[in-house]
Amino acid sequence: MRNLRKILIKKSIRERGAYFGVVGAISLTISTLISILLRYSIDPSFNIISHAVSDLGTGSKISSVIFDSGMMISSICKLPLYISLLNYFHKKECSFFLIKITALGSLFTTIGHNIISFVPFEWTDFILFLIHGIGAAIHYVAGSIIFILYGLIELLSVKVSKILVIISFTTGLLYGIVWIGFVLGFTAGISENSTNHIIQWMSFAGIILWSLLHSIFLIKLKKRNSLLALDFSEKTYL
């Protein structure tokens, strides 16, 4: 009975991961917009040019809690989406090696996302700052790799919309620029500027769009397959 329950749970995640992806993308978008409005109401100087995305987690208590909550929900929902997408690639007989590497990277970027969601970004607390920084490094480095791999799989092995391929490569590139900027900041002492902040916001928007568009793709695919199966069964019956 326990093994059957586990099988049913895994099957449910594989089949409904896209819906989790939609919930995660929408919740992160709404929580971010609310947090920005609350932060701006207290600090009118707040804007996406002079402030990084992580600054939303250091504002007022209410706005930071709302933003972090959206991050947590998004992080939890993203893993089922990865599983559903990789399961689809597996059915299409894509490269086993690429799928395994992408699956491992997806796990790491989710772990990093969880860390930065649960651990606030605080300059004044070295331990929190260090843990948050490690989580961000894992999230962005692994993310830059897997989104490019998703793009390669979609480009070479799976027939999908070019929009999905473009958003995968673009998000991976933006993630790579973000973590390279972090490295230069720590090693060369190059401080963050408006360009870094804008790229961070673009990568943030990129992952939301990536999750939403890939979720919609899987949902449409499932509906189309259901209609084809229904049509086939009707013809067989007749």
C-alpha positions as CSV (number, residue, x, y, z in Angstrom):
1,M,0.0,0.0,0.0
2,R,2.8,2.4,0.9
3,N,4.6,1.7,-2.4
4,L,1.4,2.2,-4.3
5,R,0.9,5.6,-2.6
6,K,4.4,6.6,-3.5
7,I,3.8,5.6,-7.2
8,L,0.6,7.6,-7.3
9,I,2.2,10.7,-5.7
10,K,5.1,10.5,-8.3
11,K,2.6,10.1,-11.1
12,S,0.5,13.0,-9.9
13,I,3.6,15.2,-9.7
14,R,4.7,14.3,-13.2
15,E,1.2,14.9,-14.6
16,R,0.4,18.1,-12.7
17,G,3.8,19.8,-12.4
18,A,2.7,22.4,-15.0
19,Y,-0.1,23.6,-12.7
20,F,2.4,24.0,-9.9
21,G,4.5,26.1,-12.2
22,V,1.6,28.4,-13.0
23,V,0.9,28.8,-9.3
24,G,4.5,29.5,-8.5
25,A,4.9,32.1,-11.3
26,I,1.7,33.9,-10.4
27,S,2.4,33.9,-6.6
28,L,5.9,35.3,-7.1
29,T,4.7,38.0,-9.5
30,I,1.9,39.1,-7.2
31,S,4.0,39.0,-4.0
32,T,6.8,41.0,-5.8
33,L,4.5,43.7,-7.0
34,I,2.8,44.1,-3.6
35,S,6.2,44.2,-1.9
36,I,7.5,46.9,-4.4
37,L,4.4,49.0,-3.7
38,L,4.7,48.7,0.0
39,R,8.4,49.4,-0.1
40,Y,7.9,52.4,-2.3
41,S,5.1,53.8,0.0
42,I,7.7,53.9,2.8
43,D,10.8,54.8,0.7
44,P,9.8,56.7,-2.5
45,S,13.5,56.5,-3.6
46,F,13.1,52.8,-4.2
47,N,13.4,51.7,-7.8
48,I,14.8,48.8,-9.9
49,I,17.8,50.8,-11.1
50,S,19.3,51.7,-7.7
51,H,18.1,48.7,-5.8
52,A,18.6,44.9,-6.4
53,V,15.9,42.3,-6.2
54,S,17.2,41.0,-2.9
55,D,16.6,44.5,-1.4
56,L,12.9,43.6,-1.3
57,G,13.8,41.2,1.5
58,T,15.4,43.8,3.6
59,G,12.6,46.5,3.6
60,S,9.8,46.8,6.1
61,K,8.7,43.7,7.9
62,I,5.4,43.3,6.0
63,S,6.9,43.9,2.5
64,S,9.8,41.5,3.1
65,V,7.6,38.8,4.5
66,I,5.3,39.0,1.5
67,F,8.2,38.9,-0.9
68,D,9.9,36.0,0.9
69,S,6.6,34.1,1.0
70,G,6.2,34.4,-2.7
71,M,9.8,33.2,-3.2
72,M,9.1,30.2,-1.0
73,I,5.9,29.2,-2.8
74,S,7.7,29.7,-6.2
75,S,10.6,27.5,-5.1
76,I,8.4,24.7,-3.8
77,C,6.3,24.8,-7.0
78,K,9.2,24.9,-9.4
79,L,10.5,21.4,-8.6
80,P,7.3,19.6,-9.8
81,L,7.5,21.7,-13.0
82,Y,11.1,20.5,-13.6
83,I,10.0,16.9,-13.0
84,S,7.1,17.2,-15.5
85,L,9.3,18.8,-18.1
86,L,12.1,16.3,-17.8
87,N,9.6,13.5,-17.9
88,Y,8.3,14.9,-21.2
89,F,11.9,15.1,-22.6
90,H,12.4,11.5,-21.5
91,K,9.4,10.3,-23.4
92,K,10.7,12.0,-26.4
93,E,13.9,9.9,-26.1
94,C,16.2,12.9,-25.6
95,S,19.8,12.4,-24.6
96,F,19.9,10.5,-21.3
97,F,23.1,12.2,-20.3
98,L,21.7,15.7,-20.9
99,I,18.5,14.9,-19.0
100,K,20.5,13.6,-16.0
101,I,22.7,16.6,-15.9
102,T,19.7,18.9,-16.3
103,A,17.8,17.1,-13.5
104,L,20.8,17.4,-11.2
105,G,21.2,21.1,-11.9
106,S,17.5,21.6,-11.4
107,L,17.8,20.1,-8.0
108,F,20.7,22.3,-7.1
109,T,19.1,25.5,-8.3
110,T,16.0,24.7,-6.4
111,I,18.0,24.1,-3.2
112,G,19.7,27.5,-3.7
113,H,16.3,29.1,-4.3
114,N,15.1,27.6,-1.0
115,I,18.1,28.9,0.9
116,I,17.6,32.5,-0.4
117,S,13.9,32.2,0.3
118,F,14.2,31.1,3.9
119,V,17.4,33.0,4.8
120,P,17.0,36.8,4.6
121,F,19.7,39.1,3.0
122,E,21.2,41.1,5.9
123,W,24.4,43.1,5.6
124,T,24.6,43.6,9.4
125,D,24.6,39.8,10.2
126,F,27.6,38.0,8.7
127,I,26.2,34.5,9.2
128,L,22.9,35.3,7.4
129,F,24.8,37.3,4.7
130,L,27.1,34.3,4.1
131,I,24.4,31.7,4.0
132,H,22.3,33.9,1.7
133,G,25.3,34.5,-0.5
134,I,26.1,30.7,-0.8
135,G,22.4,30.0,-1.6
136,A,22.4,32.8,-4.3
137,A,25.7,31.4,-5.8
138,I,24.2,27.8,-6.0
139,H,21.0,29.1,-7.5
140,Y,22.5,31.3,-10.1
141,V,25.4,29.1,-11.2
142,A,23.3,26.0,-11.4
143,G,20.5,28.0,-13.0
144,S,22.7,29.4,-15.7
145,I,23.7,25.9,-16.7
146,I,20.3,24.2,-16.6
147,F,18.4,26.8,-18.5
148,I,21.0,26.7,-21.3
149,L,20.7,22.9,-21.2
150,Y,16.9,23.1,-21.4
151,G,17.3,25.4,-24.4
152,L,19.7,22.9,-26.1
153,I,17.3,20.0,-25.5
154,E,14.4,22.0,-26.8
155,L,16.4,23.1,-29.8
156,L,18.0,19.8,-30.8
157,S,15.6,17.1,-29.6
158,V,12.1,18.3,-28.9
159,K,9.7,20.2,-31.3
160,V,8.6,23.2,-29.2
161,S,7.9,26.8,-29.9
162,K,11.0,29.0,-30.7
163,I,9.8,31.3,-27.9
164,L,10.5,28.5,-25.3
165,V,14.0,28.0,-26.8
166,I,14.7,31.7,-26.7
167,I,13.4,32.2,-23.2
168,S,15.6,29.3,-22.0
169,F,18.8,30.6,-23.5
170,T,18.1,34.2,-22.5
171,T,17.3,33.2,-18.9
172,G,20.5,31.1,-18.7
173,L,22.6,33.9,-20.1
174,L,21.1,36.5,-17.7
175,Y,21.7,34.1,-14.8
176,G,25.3,33.7,-15.9
177,I,25.9,37.4,-16.1
178,V,24.5,37.8,-12.6
179,W,26.8,35.3,-10.9
180,I,29.8,36.6,-12.9
181,G,29.0,40.0,-11.5
182,F,28.9,38.6,-8.0
183,V,32.3,36.9,-8.6
184,L,33.9,40.2,-9.9
185,G,32.4,42.0,-6.9
186,F,34.1,39.7,-4.4
187,T,37.4,39.1,-6.3
188,A,38.1,42.5,-8.0
189,G,36.1,44.7,-5.6
190,I,33.8,45.9,-8.3
191,S,30.7,47.2,-6.6
192,E,27.2,46.7,-7.8
193,N,25.8,49.5,-10.0
194,S,22.6,50.2,-11.9
195,T,23.6,47.8,-14.7
196,N,24.0,44.9,-12.2
197,H,20.6,45.7,-10.7
198,I,18.8,45.9,-14.0
199,I,20.3,42.5,-15.1
200,Q,19.2,41.0,-11.8
201,W,15.7,42.2,-12.3
202,M,15.7,41.0,-15.9
203,S,16.9,37.5,-14.8
204,F,14.1,37.6,-12.1
205,A,11.5,38.4,-14.7
206,G,13.1,35.7,-17.0
207,I,12.6,32.9,-14.5
208,I,9.0,33.9,-14.0
209,L,8.4,33.9,-17.8
210,W,10.3,30.7,-18.2
211,S,8.1,28.9,-15.6
212,L,4.9,30.4,-16.9
213,L,5.5,29.7,-20.6
214,H,6.8,26.1,-20.0
215,S,3.8,25.4,-17.7
216,I,1.4,26.6,-20.4
217,F,3.2,24.5,-23.0
218,L,2.8,21.3,-20.9
219,I,-0.8,22.1,-20.1
220,K,-1.7,22.6,-23.7
221,L,0.2,19.4,-24.6
222,K,-1.7,17.4,-22.0
223,K,-5.1,18.7,-23.3
224,R,-4.1,18.0,-26.9
225,N,-3.0,14.4,-26.0
226,S,-6.3,13.9,-24.1
227,L,-8.3,15.0,-27.1
228,L,-6.3,12.8,-29.4
229,A,-6.8,9.8,-27.0
230,L,-10.6,10.6,-26.9
231,D,-10.8,10.8,-30.6
232,F,-8.9,7.5,-31.0
233,S,-11.2,5.7,-28.5
234,E,-14.3,7.0,-30.3
235,K,-13.0,5.8,-33.7
236,T,-12.1,2.4,-32.2
237,Y,-15.5,2.1,-30.6
238,L,-17.3,2.9,-33.9
